Every structure is written in structure tokens, then in C-alpha cells.
């Protein structure tokens, strides 16, 4: 389950941010997780309290924004929702491997005090 290491890194970044701000407590972390990122949101939620235990993030909440995948068709210049890295444009039926969104795995916000 690589989500534990992903969450460890997110919390490490949040702790660095909190320390730089002189904060004493982390209240909330917000992540953006793309549909094709390879990360499983439920596994991230499971790992979160384990990784936060014993830190200033203990007891914090975790918000996860799911980002749907969007492909781009260079032939007809259209963006469309897709389910995989290689997809067919619904307008012209051309195959495209260009993604506009959906691979994100970002620490979007950290609330501290």
C-alpha cells in the first residue's frame, strides 16, 4: 500500500509549512487526487491518522478533492472526460494519449494555528 508513503510525504510537507509559519497545530490538510494518479482515496484516508499520530497534525481532518480525468483531442481541439491514459475522443473518434487533468496528487491547503 504505497498510500502510506504518499501520506507520509504530504504530512511531512504540511509539518514543514506549519513550522515555517510558527504554527503549533495543524487543523486540516486538503489534497487533490486525480482519477488516474494511482492513489486510492480510501487508502489515503486510512493512512492519515496513523501518519499524524504523535505530531502537531494529530486530530487534523483530511479533505480529498477528486479530480476527474480529462483528455485532449488535438485533431478536433476538444477536451473530454476519459477513464484511461489512452482514450477515444467522443466527437471525432480519434485516439488520444494527451491528458489535461487526472494525474494530480497535490497538497492543496494546510490550515494551521
Backbone bond lengths (Angstrom), bond angles and torsions (degrees), N, CA, C in turn:
res aa  C-N    CA-C-N  psi(-1)  N-CA   C-N-CA  omega(-1)  CA-C   N-CA-C  phi
1 X - - - 1.453 - - 1.532 108.22 -
2 X 1.321 116.67 96.19 1.459 121.51 -178.66 1.521 112.33 -72.76
3 X 1.328 118.00 -10.41 1.463 120.75 178.99 1.523 111.83 -61.98
4 X 1.331 117.68 -29.66 1.472 119.78 177.70 1.521 109.33 -62.87
5 X 1.332 117.44 -46.30 1.468 119.37 179.65 1.527 111.28 -68.57
6 X 1.332 117.05 -34.37 1.471 119.36 175.71 1.521 110.54 -63.64
7 X 1.320 116.44 -42.94 1.460 120.39 -179.91 1.530 110.78 -69.49
8 X 1.329 117.35 -36.24 1.466 119.80 176.20 1.521 110.54 -58.94
9 X 1.319 116.43 -41.62 1.461 119.97 179.88 1.527 111.26 -68.57
10 X 1.317 117.91 -41.18 1.471 120.90 178.28 1.521 110.72 -62.11
11 X 1.324 117.26 -43.89 1.466 120.65 179.67 1.530 110.04 -68.31
12 X 1.337 117.62 -37.23 1.471 120.34 177.09 1.526 109.98 -60.01
13 X 1.326 117.03 -44.54 1.468 120.88 178.34 1.524 110.90 -63.74
14 X 1.330 116.87 -40.66 1.463 120.84 178.71 1.521 111.08 -64.84
15 X 1.321 117.00 -40.49 1.471 120.91 178.62 1.529 110.67 -64.69
16 X 1.326 117.03 -40.78 1.471 120.69 176.62 1.525 110.62 -61.65
17 X 1.313 115.82 -43.72 1.464 121.18 179.67 1.523 110.67 -63.08
18 X 1.329 116.58 -44.17 1.461 121.06 179.47 1.522 111.04 -64.00
19 X 1.318 116.51 -42.38 1.467 120.45 179.64 1.524 110.72 -63.65
20 X 1.323 117.09 -42.04 1.468 120.94 179.49 1.525 111.17 -63.59
21 X 1.337 116.40 -30.05 1.464 120.86 179.82 1.526 112.13 -88.16
22 X 1.323 117.00 -3.42 1.456 120.35 -178.33 1.516 113.38 73.49
23 X 1.311 117.39 22.82 1.468 122.19 -176.81 1.524 111.28 -78.44
24 X 1.310 114.78 153.86 1.461 121.62 178.90 1.527 112.17 -104.49
25 X 1.322 117.09 -17.76 1.461 119.86 -176.29 1.526 110.57 -149.86
26 X 1.320 115.81 142.12 1.461 121.97 172.61 1.524 106.86 -102.39
27 X 1.335 116.60 124.03 1.458 121.52 -177.37 1.526 113.42 -96.45
28 X 1.340 115.90 -34.10 1.460 119.20 -174.51 1.515 110.50 -154.40
29 X 1.316 115.15 141.66 1.456 122.70 169.88 1.520 107.13 -118.60
30 X 1.310 116.51 141.36 1.458 121.93 175.72 1.520 108.38 -122.60
31 X 1.310 115.55 127.81 1.463 121.79 178.39 1.519 109.76 -115.98
32 X 1.329 115.95 149.09 1.463 122.36 169.61 1.518 105.99 -111.25
33 X 1.330 115.70 122.12 1.465 120.80 -175.33 1.527 108.90 -123.50
34 X 1.319 115.66 115.39 1.455 120.92 179.28 1.513 112.48 -74.86
35 X 1.322 115.79 148.99 1.460 121.93 -178.85 1.528 112.05 -60.03
36 X 1.317 117.31 -27.64 1.468 121.50 -179.12 1.522 112.39 -108.40
37 X 1.324 117.60 19.24 1.467 121.27 -178.59 1.523 112.89 -74.59
38 X 1.316 117.04 -20.35 1.454 120.82 -176.48 1.515 112.94 89.97
39 X 1.330 117.37 -5.75 1.469 121.82 178.64 1.526 109.43 -94.59
40 X 1.320 115.14 140.04 1.469 121.33 -179.70 1.533 108.12 -101.54
41 X 1.337 118.05 113.54 1.464 120.92 -176.75 1.534 114.06 -52.89
42 X 1.321 118.83 -41.57 1.465 120.08 179.81 1.527 111.69 -63.96
43 X 1.317 116.89 -36.23 1.465 120.22 177.57 1.526 110.80 -69.96
44 X 1.336 117.63 -35.74 1.464 120.99 175.52 1.527 109.88 -64.00
45 X 1.330 116.58 -43.12 1.469 120.43 178.10 1.529 111.36 -62.28
46 X 1.324 117.09 -38.83 1.455 121.30 178.24 1.528 110.99 -64.84
47 X 1.325 117.34 -42.32 1.465 122.11 -176.87 1.522 113.02 -73.68
48 X 1.329 117.29 -27.16 1.460 121.60 -172.54 1.536 113.93 -53.96
49 X 1.339 120.84 -55.96 1.467 118.66 -178.00 1.535 112.98 -65.30
50 X 1.316 117.09 -28.57 1.464 120.50 178.48 1.525 110.69 -67.11
51 X 1.316 115.74 -42.54 1.465 121.19 -178.57 1.526 111.29 -72.83
52 X 1.329 117.32 -31.56 1.467 121.51 -177.88 1.532 113.22 -80.49
53 X 1.312 117.50 -18.16 1.470 121.04 -175.80 1.526 110.78 -54.83
54 X 1.330 115.41 131.39 1.454 121.31 177.50 1.515 115.20 79.51
55 X 1.337 117.31 7.04 1.466 121.17 178.36 1.526 109.19 -116.48
56 X 1.318 116.14 175.74 1.470 119.38 176.81 1.530 111.67 -71.50
57 X 1.325 116.57 -3.01 1.461 120.99 176.14 1.530 112.17 -95.09
58 X 1.319 117.24 -1.97 1.462 119.67 179.94 1.529 109.40 -59.90
59 X 1.321 116.58 130.49 1.454 121.70 -178.44 1.521 114.22 88.09
60 X 1.314 116.84 -3.42 1.467 120.51 179.37 1.524 110.19 -69.00
61 X 1.315 115.15 160.37 1.459 120.10 175.18 1.521 109.11 -100.48
62 X 1.313 114.72 155.86 1.459 121.64 179.37 1.518 108.51 -121.83
63 X 1.328 116.53 122.78 1.461 122.36 174.57 1.521 107.61 -109.15
64 X 1.316 115.28 131.44 1.459 120.27 178.80 1.524 108.90 -120.76
65 X 1.316 114.98 120.97 1.463 121.62 174.45 1.525 107.57 -96.46
66 X 1.314 116.73 119.73 1.462 121.11 177.42 1.519 108.90 -82.91
67 X 1.321 116.03 131.13 1.462 121.65 -179.15 1.531 108.08 -110.69
68 X 1.328 117.58 112.76 1.464 119.44 179.50 1.527 110.94 -67.86
69 X 1.309 115.47 152.88 1.463 120.36 179.29 1.523 110.11 -77.23
70 X 1.317 115.40 141.10 1.461 121.83 176.65 1.523 108.38 -133.78
71 X 1.323 114.91 126.95 1.452 121.25 176.90 1.519 111.07 -97.31
72 X 1.325 114.74 168.00 1.460 120.75 178.91 1.519 108.82 -130.41
73 X 1.322 115.92 128.92 1.457 121.40 176.76 1.524 108.34 -99.04
74 X 1.297 116.29 113.46 1.456 120.85 178.24 1.515 112.66 -71.64
75 X 1.314 116.95 -22.58 1.458 121.03 -178.69 1.531 111.72 -71.27
76 X 1.351 116.59 -50.59 1.471 118.53 -178.50 1.532 112.50 -108.03
77 X 1.355 116.68 7.36 1.466 122.00 175.52 1.526 112.14 58.50
78 X 1.323 116.44 45.64 1.463 120.88 -178.01 1.528 111.02 -123.53
79 X 1.322 114.45 142.05 1.457 120.47 172.40 1.532 107.31 -98.16
80 X 1.327 115.74 142.74 1.458 120.01 -177.69 1.529 110.16 -150.67
81 X 1.331 115.68 155.46 1.469 120.71 175.96 1.508 109.10 -72.90
82 X 1.329 114.82 141.50 1.456 119.21 179.04 1.522 109.74 -140.35
83 X 1.309 115.40 167.05 1.459 121.38 -177.35 1.517 112.81 -114.29
84 X 1.331 117.93 -4.64 1.454 120.97 -176.38 1.531 109.68 -150.87
85 X 1.317 115.25 171.52 1.465 120.42 -179.98 1.525 111.87 -66.68
86 X 1.291 117.04 -36.44 1.452 122.35 178.92 1.520 106.60 -109.39
87 X 1.326 116.95 120.48 1.459 119.46 -174.39 1.528 110.66 -144.38
88 X 1.314 113.35 165.59 1.456 120.89 179.09 1.525 109.60 -101.67
89 X 1.310 116.14 131.67 1.464 120.82 176.31 1.529 108.83 -64.76
90 X 1.333 118.26 128.32 1.460 119.89 -179.33 1.531 113.96 -70.40
91 X 1.339 116.98 -17.85 1.472 119.43 -179.47 1.528 112.23 -84.86
92 X 1.342 116.14 -49.08 1.465 118.74 -172.52 1.529 113.71 -114.81
93 X 1.324 116.21 -5.66 1.475 123.20 178.02 1.525 114.62 69.41
94 X 1.328 117.58 14.02 1.453 120.77 174.73 1.531 108.92 -76.87
95 X 1.321 117.05 147.70 1.457 122.64 178.40 1.526 108.67 -85.38
96 X 1.331 115.24 135.10 1.464 120.60 179.92 1.523 109.94 -134.10
97 X 1.321 115.74 146.20 1.463 121.88 175.17 1.527 110.33 -117.93
98 X 1.340 117.00 12.56 1.456 120.60 -178.23 1.526 109.95 -93.84
99 X 1.327 115.43 121.52 1.460 120.87 178.88 1.512 110.11 -104.94
100 X 1.316 116.19 140.19 1.464 122.50 174.74 1.527 110.32 -97.57
101 X 1.339 116.94 -36.20 1.468 123.01 -179.48 1.518 108.57 -148.71
102 X 1.337 112.96 162.55 1.454 118.53 172.40 1.508 114.91 120.27
103 X 1.331 117.52 -8.75 1.465 120.00 178.49 1.532 111.75 -105.97
104 X 1.329 116.95 5.75 1.455 121.54 -176.39 1.531 111.94 -63.38
105 X 1.298 114.92 144.29 1.462 123.62 166.00 1.521 104.07 -148.72
106 X 1.337 115.47 89.67 1.465 121.79 -170.05 1.505 112.03 -126.05
107 X 1.321 114.91 142.24 1.453 121.04 168.03 1.517 104.93 -84.02
108 X 1.329 116.16 105.49 1.463 121.42 -172.11 1.525 113.02 -86.27
109 X 1.338 117.49 -34.30 1.464 120.11 -177.19 1.532 110.38 -157.81
110 X 1.325 113.88 150.49 1.464 121.96 175.48 1.527 106.29 -135.43
111 X 1.329 116.68 122.31 1.475 120.81 176.85 1.517 107.93 -101.71
112 X 1.324 115.37 126.85 1.468 121.54 -176.08 1.516 110.48 -133.21
113 X 1.321 114.55 164.94 1.466 119.72 170.34 1.511 108.53 -146.13
